Amino acid sequence: MKYTIAFLVLIFSVTGICQKQPPDPRDNATPFWANGRIYFKSNRDGGGVYSVKDDGSDLKLLIKSAGDNYPPRWTHDGKHGVFMTSRDGDDFEIYTTNSDGSEQKRLTFNKGYDWDPGWSPDGKTIVFMSSKDGNWEIYKMNADGSDQRGRLSSWALRDRVCVGLPQKRSRTAPNCGRQE
């Protein structure tokens, strides 16, 4: 019996059935270096955002929740982070957190995707991309999530052109946010 098992192990090894699968890039992704640590999202243990020292030691779990979580961008003093997550449903929203992962607070409540947040140099304002008006635009808001009216980019011409266009796209008409 033991010779049969050894023979099967040998056959599986030779034929490649037991070969190790290549790593999945989703297992450890989107690294970001800040505050003397490297922050990254990982699928380990069900997914979350982790950090390690630059020599790979001192692995710490920072953010753990359902959905897809991205590493925070930090204020210049390193005390507060801002990150995007899909923990609340299909779209992404913006959250803040303290440097130890505590006090995670949702800042956006939009129907569109809120994406790629970052801090102003003084840590009082957050910029982010959003599709909340049907187009991807750049917005800013206060660090507490208030005053999200400040749209910094505009597709206003495209928005005006799209009003009243038929639903079918022509070669000269813009997409106007419709699915192709």
Backbone as CSV, one residue per row, in Angstrom:
resi,resn,N_x,N_y,N_z,CA_x,CA_y,CA_z,C_x,C_y,C_z
1,MET,0.825,-1.197,0.000,0.000,0.000,0.000,0.867,1.259,0.000
2,LYS,1.928,1.271,0.850,2.745,2.479,0.898,3.474,2.700,-0.421
3,TYR,3.780,1.604,-1.157,4.426,1.770,-2.470,3.445,2.349,-3.486
4,THR,2.182,2.008,-3.351,1.153,2.548,-4.240,1.004,4.047,-4.012
5,ILE,0.978,4.468,-2.779,0.859,5.895,-2.455,2.086,6.647,-2.942
6,ALA,3.279,6.092,-2.706,4.502,6.748,-3.180,4.512,6.850,-4.690
7,PHE,4.043,5.814,-5.377,3.984,5.824,-6.840,3.022,6.898,-7.333
8,LEU,1.842,7.028,-6.699,0.868,8.058,-7.103,1.418,9.466,-6.875
9,VAL,2.096,9.671,-5.753,2.704,10.979,-5.483,3.731,11.301,-6.554
10,LEU,4.542,10.315,-6.937,5.536,10.517,-7.983,4.881,10.840,-9.312
11,ILE,3.842,10.114,-9.674,3.142,10.348,-10.944,2.523,11.743,-10.953
12,PHE,1.847,12.128,-9.880,1.228,13.454,-9.818,2.279,14.549,-9.906
13,SER,3.410,14.355,-9.282,4.479,15.351,-9.312,5.046,15.494,-10.718
14,VAL,5.251,14.369,-11.391,5.826,14.392,-12.740,4.851,15.002,-13.739
15,THR,3.574,14.701,-13.607,2.589,15.199,-14.575,2.172,16.636,-14.296
16,GLY,2.558,17.177,-13.174,2.254,18.583,-12.897,0.974,18.806,-12.133
17,ILE,0.285,17.732,-11.788,-0.975,17.911,-11.071,-0.742,18.542,-9.708
18,CYS,0.375,18.234,-9.087,0.667,18.761,-7.757,1.496,20.041,-7.810
19,GLN,1.693,20.609,-8.998,2.499,21.824,-9.084,1.798,22.968,-8.367
20,LYS,2.592,23.795,-7.771,2.065,24.967,-7.075,1.543,25.971,-8.104
21,GLN,0.377,26.519,-7.834,-0.213,27.514,-8.713,0.562,28.824,-8.607
22,PRO,0.647,29.590,-9.711,1.310,30.893,-9.605,0.522,31.800,-8.657
23,PRO,1.181,32.743,-8.026,0.463,33.617,-7.085,-0.585,34.462,-7.801
24,ASP,-1.664,34.716,-7.126,-2.728,35.564,-7.638,-2.406,36.995,-7.218
25,PRO,-2.319,37.937,-8.172,-1.965,39.313,-7.789,-2.955,39.956,-6.829
26,ARG,-4.155,39.423,-6.733,-5.122,39.980,-5.789,-4.799,39.599,-4.353
27,ASP,-3.898,38.614,-4.178,-3.541,38.204,-2.830,-2.854,39.332,-2.062
28,ASN,-2.038,40.122,-2.728,-1.366,41.282,-2.141,-1.262,42.323,-3.252
29,ALA,-1.938,43.455,-3.096,-1.998,44.424,-4.191,-2.021,45.856,-3.670
30,THR,-1.883,46.785,-4.572,-1.918,48.238,-4.364,-1.059,48.703,-3.185
31,PRO,0.235,48.423,-3.207,1.088,48.882,-2.098,1.225,50.400,-2.080
32,PHE,1.328,50.954,-0.893,1.483,52.393,-0.707,2.383,52.601,0.507
33,TRP,3.436,53.385,0.352,4.429,53.580,1.395,4.148,54.885,2.132
34,ALA,4.013,54.810,3.442,3.778,56.016,4.249,4.120,55.722,5.702
35,ASN,4.553,56.731,6.410,4.798,56.633,7.852,5.755,55.495,8.216
36,GLY,6.719,55.206,7.342,7.679,54.155,7.617,7.137,52.743,7.456
37,ARG,5.937,52.611,6.863,5.318,51.304,6.665,4.820,51.195,5.231
38,ILE,4.631,49.962,4.785,4.035,49.699,3.478,2.629,49.167,3.725
39,TYR,1.628,49.838,3.171,0.230,49.462,3.315,-0.205,48.790,2.024
40,PHE,-1.007,47.734,2.134,-1.465,47.016,0.949,-2.761,46.281,1.244
41,LYS,-3.550,46.060,0.186,-4.753,45.252,0.342,-4.372,43.811,0.104
42,SER,-5.077,42.900,0.757,-4.744,41.489,0.660,-6.001,40.644,0.805
43,ASN,-6.007,39.508,0.122,-7.111,38.553,0.262,-6.903,37.585,1.421
44,ARG,-5.747,37.676,2.098,-5.488,36.749,3.214,-6.548,36.914,4.300
45,ASP,-6.895,35.840,4.912,-7.866,35.832,6.024,-9.173,36.525,5.676
46,GLY,-9.633,36.391,4.434,-10.905,36.978,4.038,-10.825,38.394,3.509
47,GLY,-9.652,38.978,3.463,-9.479,40.297,2.860,-9.392,41.423,3.873
48,GLY,-8.626,42.442,3.508,-8.465,43.605,4.355,-7.265,44.413,3.929
49,VAL,-6.927,45.424,4.703,-5.747,46.245,4.457,-4.761,45.973,5.586
50,TYR,-3.537,45.679,5.209,-2.468,45.344,6.138,-1.330,46.342,5.984
51,SER,-0.418,46.319,6.945,0.809,47.097,6.814,1.967,46.271,7.356
52,VAL,3.153,46.546,6.818,4.391,45.918,7.288,5.482,46.971,7.308
53,LYS,6.514,46.735,8.096,7.701,47.577,8.027,8.381,47.318,6.692
54,ASP,9.272,48.207,6.289,9.890,48.066,4.968,10.763,46.831,4.822
55,ASP,11.097,46.152,5.918,11.855,44.902,5.825,10.937,43.679,5.830
56,GLY,9.608,43.901,5.791,8.635,42.812,5.749,8.208,42.296,7.112
57,SER,8.740,42.845,8.179,8.377,42.385,9.524,7.200,43.187,10.068
58,ASP,6.661,42.731,11.177,5.623,43.443,11.926,4.332,43.627,11.113
59,LEU,3.817,42.525,10.567,2.557,42.550,9.821,1.419,42.938,10.749
60,LYS,0.616,43.943,10.340,-0.534,44.384,11.134,-1.757,44.520,10.238
61,LEU,-2.898,44.069,10.748,-4.177,44.276,10.082,-4.690,45.658,10.469
62,LEU,-4.996,46.490,9.478,-5.461,47.846,9.747,-6.965,47.972,9.528
63,ILE,-7.462,47.457,8.386,-8.869,47.608,8.026,-9.408,46.236,7.643
64,LYS,-10.491,45.849,8.270,-11.133,44.571,7.971,-12.623,44.809,7.858
65,SER,-13.191,44.513,6.696,-14.632,44.608,6.519,-15.007,43.838,5.270
66,ALA,-16.282,43.570,5.140,-16.772,42.951,3.914,-16.523,43.915,2.756
67,GLY,-16.420,43.390,1.573,-16.198,44.246,0.413,-14.725,44.441,0.132
68,ASP,-14.443,45.308,-0.797,-13.086,45.586,-1.252,-12.592,46.849,-0.556
69,ASN,-11.456,46.771,0.113,-10.889,47.902,0.851,-9.534,48.256,0.260
70,TYR,-9.270,49.533,0.096,-7.992,49.990,-0.444,-7.184,50.684,0.648
71,PRO,-5.851,50.646,0.542,-5.012,51.272,1.575,-5.274,52.768,1.695
72,PRO,-5.229,53.282,2.915,-5.458,54.713,3.127,-4.329,55.576,2.571
73,ARG,-4.663,56.808,2.283,-3.691,57.872,2.029,-3.681,58.687,3.322
74,TRP,-2.490,59.071,3.760,-2.328,59.636,5.105,-2.112,61.139,5.080
75,THR,-2.579,61.805,6.150,-2.259,63.209,6.339,-0.744,63.327,6.535
76,HIS,-0.220,64.538,6.382,1.234,64.723,6.507,1.760,64.352,7.890
77,ASP,0.923,64.506,8.918,1.379,64.121,10.258,1.186,62.622,10.526
78,GLY,0.558,61.898,9.586,0.391,60.452,9.712,-0.679,60.001,10.687
79,LYS,-1.493,60.923,11.203,-2.479,60.567,12.221,-3.802,60.078,11.647
80,HIS,-4.140,60.523,10.433,-5.449,60.196,9.854,-5.276,59.711,8.422
81,GLY,-6.086,58.720,8.070,-6.072,58.174,6.720,-7.428,58.349,6.071
82,VAL,-7.438,58.337,4.747,-8.678,58.360,3.979,-8.575,57.225,2.963
83,PHE,-9.651,56.443,2.840,-9.609,55.289,1.952,-10.971,55.044,1.316
84,MET,-10.976,54.199,0.297,-12.226,53.839,-0.367,-12.513,52.372,-0.113
85,THR,-13.793,52.057,-0.019,-14.227,50.703,0.264,-15.593,50.450,-0.350
86,SER,-15.863,49.183,-0.674,-17.193,48.799,-1.168,-17.966,48.035,-0.093
87,ARG,-17.618,48.232,1.164,-18.247,47.498,2.268,-19.744,47.731,2.375
88,ASP,-20.247,48.832,1.838,-21.662,49.174,2.007,-22.535,48.780,0.822
89,GLY,-21.978,48.067,-0.148,-22.763,47.675,-1.319,-21.886,47.562,-2.542
90,ASP,-22.486,47.743,-3.694,-21.777,47.543,-4.953,-20.833,48.680,-5.321
91,ASP,-21.136,49.889,-4.903,-20.270,51.015,-5.273,-19.273,51.317,-4.153
92,PHE,-18.300,52.143,-4.455,-17.277,52.512,-3.470,-17.644,53.816,-2.790
93,GLU,-17.348,53.905,-1.510,-17.546,55.113,-0.720,-16.223,55.464,-0.039
94,ILE,-16.133,56.707,0.447,-14.923,57.226,1.080,-15.093,57.185,2.597
95,TYR,-14.057,56.713,3.289,-14.013,56.640,4.748,-12.721,57.280,5.254
96,THR,-12.752,57.711,6.505,-11.523,58.110,7.198,-11.260,57.121,8.326
97,THR,-10.014,57.117,8.798,-9.623,56.248,9.909,-8.460,56.881,10.656
98,ASN,-8.286,56.496,11.891,-7.083,56.875,12.630,-5.938,55.956,12.200
99,SER,-4.726,56.301,12.568,-3.545,55.543,12.127,-3.532,54.103,12.625
100,ASP,-4.268,53.809,13.688,-4.319,52.438,14.199,-5.521,51.656,13.664
101,GLY,-6.282,52.252,12.733,-7.450,51.603,12.153,-8.740,51.852,12.906
102,SER,-8.673,52.601,13.993,-9.872,52.875,14.790,-10.650,54.052,14.201
103,GLU,-11.879,54.207,14.686,-12.763,55.318,14.320,-12.920,55.477,12.815
104,GLN,-13.278,54.386,12.149,-13.558,54.461,10.715,-14.910,55.128,10.532
105,LYS,-14.924,56.177,9.707,-16.128,56.985,9.532,-16.426,57.152,8.052
106,ARG,-17.648,56.832,7.667,-18.080,57.004,6.276,-18.342,58.479,5.997
107,LEU,-17.783,58.983,4.888,-17.935,60.387,4.533,-18.867,60.612,3.350
108,THR,-18.933,59.683,2.406,-19.771,59.870,1.221,-20.935,58.887,1.239
109,PHE,-22.052,59.336,0.676,-23.274,58.538,0.595,-23.898,58.727,-0.776
110,ASN,-23.100,58.545,-1.822,-23.545,58.827,-3.180,-23.955,57.554,-3.897
111,LYS,-24.817,57.700,-4.911,-25.219,56.552,-5.712,-24.100,56.120,-6.652
112,GLY,-23.258,57.032,-7.071,-22.147,56.693,-7.949,-20.943,56.218,-7.161
113,TYR,-19.878,55.907,-7.875,-18.633,55.476,-7.249,-17.846,56.687,-6.749
114,ASP,-17.319,56.600,-5.541,-16.403,57.602,-4.996,-15.049,56.920,-4.884
115,TRP,-14.016,57.532,-5.442,-12.797,56.796,-5.747,-11.558,57.636,-5.487
116,ASP,-10.469,57.009,-5.136,-9.118,57.562,-5.087,-8.995,58.851,-4.265
117,PRO,-9.312,58.798,-2.972,-9.230,60.005,-2.143,-7.792,60.366,-1.779
118,GLY,-7.584,61.639,-1.486,-6.285,62.126,-1.029,-6.463,63.387,-0.195
119,TRP,-5.458,63.705,0.603,-5.509,64.837,1.533,-4.891,66.094,0.937
120,SER,-5.379,67.237,1.366,-4.717,68.514,1.089,-3.485,68.595,1.992
121,PRO,-2.526,69.452,1.667,-1.319,69.556,2.503,-1.595,69.889,3.973
122,ASP,-2.661,70.666,4.243,-2.947,71.025,5.637,-3.841,70.007,6.352
123,GLY,-4.298,68.946,5.648,-5.120,67.914,6.258,-6.554,68.323,6.551
124,LYS,-7.001,69.445,6.000,-8.360,69.921,6.267,-9.347,69.579,5.155
125,THR,-8.822,69.184,3.992,-9.666,68.934,2.828,-9.275,67.618,2.175
126,ILE,-10.265,66.943,1.614,-10.048,65.692,0.892,-10.499,65.882,-0.544
127,VAL,-9.689,65.444,-1.487,-10.096,65.415,-2.894,-10.389,63.966,-3.266
128,PHE,-11.309,63.779,-4.202,-11.657,62.429,-4.642,-12.344,62.504,-6.002
129,MET,-12.364,61.388,-6.683,-13.101,61.282,-7.938,-14.471,60.694,-7.625
130,SER,-15.482,61.096,-8.398,-16.809,60.543,-8.192,-17.560,60.496,-9.505
131,SER,-18.413,59.489,-9.626,-19.310,59.391,-10.778,-20.736,59.732,-10.361
132,LYS,-20.895,60.453,-9.256,-22.223,60.698,-8.695,-23.135,61.519,-9.597
133,ASP,-22.578,62.308,-10.530,-23.434,63.054,-11.455,-23.521,62.379,-12.826
134,GLY,-23.036,61.149,-12.927,-23.089,60.421,-14.190,-21.797,60.485,-14.981
135,ASN,-20.917,61.409,-14.629,-19.602,61.533,-15.259,-18.555,61.445,-14.162
136,TRP,-17.367,61.018,-14.521,-16.274,61.042,-13.541,-15.781,62.475,-13.409
137,GLU,-15.852,63.002,-12.196,-15.424,64.362,-11.894,-14.515,64.329,-10.670
138,ILE,-13.767,65.404,-10.469,-12.947,65.551,-9.268,-13.667,66.496,-8.320
139,TYR,-13.844,66.071,-7.083,-14.534,66.852,-6.055,-13.601,67.061,-4.873
140,LYS,-14.006,67.988,-4.020,-13.322,68.140,-2.734,-14.382,68.251,-1.651
141,MET,-13.976,67.926,-0.430,-14.872,68.034,0.723,-14.021,68.298,1.948
142,ASN,-14.661,68.774,2.988,-13.974,68.960,4.255,-13.607,67.596,4.832
143,ALA,-12.654,67.560,5.732,-12.173,66.312,6.313,-13.256,65.545,7.066
144,ASP,-14.322,66.226,7.482,-15.429,65.550,8.166,-16.513,65.080,7.196
145,GLY,-16.316,65.288,5.874,-17.275,64.867,4.855,-18.257,65.938,4.437
146,SER,-18.234,67.086,5.101,-19.169,68.154,4.748,-18.680,68.920,3.513
147,ASP,-19.571,69.711,2.937,-19.285,70.588,1.796,-18.731,69.812,0.594
148,GLN,-19.495,68.827,0.128,-19.107,68.060,-1.049,-19.550,68.726,-2.348
149,ARG,-19.949,69.975,-2.275,-20.394,70.687,-3.466,-19.248,71.094,-4.373
150,GLY,-18.037,71.142,-3.864,-16.918,71.717,-4.602,-16.386,70.867,-5.740
151,ARG,-17.080,70.821,-6.857,-16.608,70.071,-8.017,-15.469,70.845,-8.668
152,LEU,-14.325,70.181,-8.866,-13.139,70.841,-9.408,-12.985,70.663,-10.912
153,SER,-13.587,69.632,-11.465,-13.530,69.414,-12.909,-14.953,69.417,-13.421
154,SER,-15.106,69.548,-14.727,-16.457,69.625,-15.258,-16.512,69.093,-16.679
155,TRP,-17.538,68.308,-16.900,-17.880,67.888,-18.257,-19.136,68.646,-18.669
156,ALA,-19.239,69.909,-18.251,-20.465,70.672,-18.474,-20.851,70.713,-19.945
157,LEU,-19.884,70.919,-20.849,-20.197,70.951,-22.274,-20.791,69.611,-22.689
158,ARG,-20.190,68.529,-22.284,-20.711,67.206,-22.616,-22.096,67.031,-22.023
159,ASP,-22.298,67.488,-20.783,-23.611,67.370,-20.160,-24.665,68.138,-20.961
160,ARG,-24.337,69.348,-21.414,-25.284,70.150,-22.199,-25.558,69.509,-23.547
161,VAL,-24.553,68.950,-24.190,-24.722,68.322,-25.497,-25.624,67.107,-25.379
162,CYS,-25.551,66.387,-24.284,-26.299,65.143,-24.130,-27.779,65.363,-23.876
163,VAL,-28.188,66.531,-23.436,-29.594,66.792,-23.151,-30.383,66.695,-24.448
164,GLY,-31.382,65.824,-24.463,-32.269,65.698,-25.615,-31.744,64.823,-26.742
165,LEU,-30.548,64.265,-26.607,-30.047,63.385,-27.665,-30.833,62.085,-27.670
166,PRO,-31.012,61.490,-28.830,-31.671,60.179,-28.861,-30.821,59.148,-28.118
167,GLN,-31.425,58.056,-27.709,-30.727,57.042,-26.928,-29.644,56.318,-27.717
168,LYS,-29.759,56.273,-29.041,-28.734,55.599,-29.832,-27.592,56.562,-30.101
169,ARG,-26.373,56.090,-29.917,-25.182,56.920,-30.094,-24.799,56.981,-31.572
170,SER,-24.496,58.166,-32.048,-23.983,58.309,-33.410,-22.468,58.420,-33.348
171,ARG,-21.804,58.424,-34.487,-20.342,58.527,-34.500,-19.875,59.885,-34.002
172,THR,-20.686,60.915,-34.107,-20.263,62.254,-33.703,-20.781,62.646,-32.322
173,ALA,-21.767,61.938,-31.798,-22.334,62.292,-30.491,-21.544,61.618,-29.378
174,PRO,-21.412,62.279,-28.248,-20.718,61.649,-27.103,-21.553,60.508,-26.551
175,ASN,-20.933,59.683,-25.732,-21.593,58.524,-25.150,-22.725,58.926,-24.198
176,CYS,-22.606,60.009,-23.502,-23.615,60.530,-22.585,-23.954,59.579,-21.444
177,GLY,-22.989,58.732,-21.060,-23.163,57.874,-19.907,-24.001,56.637,-20.137
178,ARG,-24.458,56.407,-21.355,-25.257,55.210,-21.625,-24.346,54.003,-21.811
179,GLN,-24.882,52.843,-21.469,-24.146,51.598,-21.677,-24.112,51.294,-23.169
180,GLU,-22.958,50.835,-23.631,-22.798,50.465,-25.039,-23.274,49.052,-25.242
